[in-house]
Amino acid sequence: MYGSRSGISPVMATVILVAIAIVIAIAVAFWATGLVGIFTRFEKLEITAAVYDTTTPDVELRVRNTGSSSATIDDIYVNGVPLGLTGVTFTSDGDVLDATNSPAGTGACQANGPCTLAPGEDVVVEVANPPGGGGWTAGVTYEVAVHTASGKTYPAAVLIT
């Protein structure tokens, strides 16, 4: 009755099942690694310098994106009051950044508009006047903050000399 049985041995069946389990585990690991990479990207701006330039006269902030995701500067706050980007100039290595001349040639900065910084890029933000105009007052410390499109605010204190 069982004389002409054909099939695979239990050892071969075990080897095949282990191989399939390893292939599935590798596929799941690659899939999970991809998901982790997507969800762990973050924006982080650092204000590495905040000074008052007496020659122009304006407040200059050197801002660097040290995060792993692009960051878009969409507003400037002075003492908690939104200033907007009118009268704010973005420069890099002395060149004014706009739609034709911006970090990495991406067209990411616009005149009187937002400026997007890729990871590792930096920009100098020049703020001409505080809210209400009238210029900066000597001897006063202003809190100048960079606001991003994701809702984060990065403040720096600047003493006007």
DACOR-V717638 format. One line per field, one symbol per residue. ss: DSSP state (H for helix, E for strand, C for the rest). phi: phi as a letter, one per 30 degrees, with the letter a starting at -180 (. if undefined). psi: psi as a letter, one per 30 degrees, with the letter a starting at -180 (. if undefined). Layout:
ss=???
phi=???
psi=???
This chain:
ss=CCCCCCCCCHHHHHHHHHHHHHHHHHHHHHHHHHHHHHHCCCCCEEEEEEEEECCCCEEEEEEEECCCCCEEEEEEEECCEECCCCCEEEEECCEECCCCCCHHHCCCECCCCCEEECCCCEEEEEECCCCCCCCCCCCCEEEEEEEECCCCEEEEEEECC
phi=.cdcdblcdedddddddddddddddddddddddddddddcdbcacbcdabbccddcdacccccbdcdcbdbcdcabcbhicdcicdicccbbhicdcbdcbbehididcbdhbdbccdejdbaccccdbdeiiiidcdicccccbcccddjdbbcacbcdc
psi=egehkkalleeeeeeeeeeeeeeeeeeeeeeeeeeeeefgklkjkkjfkjlkjfffklkkkjkkjgaglkkjjflkkjhfkkfagkgkkklkhfkkkaffjlkggfgfkkkgalkkklkflllkjjjellkfaflkkkfkkkjkkkklffgkkjlkkkkk.
